[in-house]
Amino acid sequence: MKNIGILFSGRGSNFEAIARNVADGKIPARIALVISNREQAPGLEHARAMGLKTLFIPAKGKDREAYDREVVAALKEAQVDLVCLAGFMRLLSPYFVRAFPGRILNIHPALLPAFPGLDAQQQALDYGVKFTGCTVHIVDEGMDTGPIVRQAVVPILDDDTVETLSARILAEEHRIYSEAVCLMIKDKVRIERRRVLLKP
Ligand code: GRF
């Protein structure tokens, strides 16, 4: 059975969606470790209530790589095979990315490469696009630049606010993140240049 490590900074609804699918046997893996850089992250409370092993690793006073070395050590100790970033509001150092090559996933609330970085839903509204969505990608050393595993499209309605749009995108995030985790855990994908393709 493969081990998943999940990192987040806040609400943790993507974490919860994955955890539910793991508990239901839809994702054939174990959540070996949950890590947050924020002690008050609501997701941590949920993870503890589910009986999962949790760690709060504070970043204060540490440079990026020193912090990442701590996180990587914890993930390795828990024998994590796949790392899932689920609203983890920190850029990973090259050290972290190289410690889990091709084995870190991230979810982004836009159709990458459009609207990378913060406030992607607001960026989409401001730009005036008619469709946006969400993307699950493999993490490389850039910001929101890695090979794309799954995307879902969400239309933007005339009366959308950032809240209503974010809520509709979030529902799709919960669906495609678990699909992507499943593909990775079952070793179903191969990467050809930037393209993530299904193995025959
Ligand atoms: C999601 O919108 C995700 O796409 C972004 O951060 C948000 C996290 O939400 N990376 P939650 O903590 O999973 O509820």
Residues whose N, C-alpha, C, O or C-beta is under 5 A from the ligand:
A	BS01	GRF	G10 R11 G12 S13 N14 F15 A86 G87 I107 H108 P109
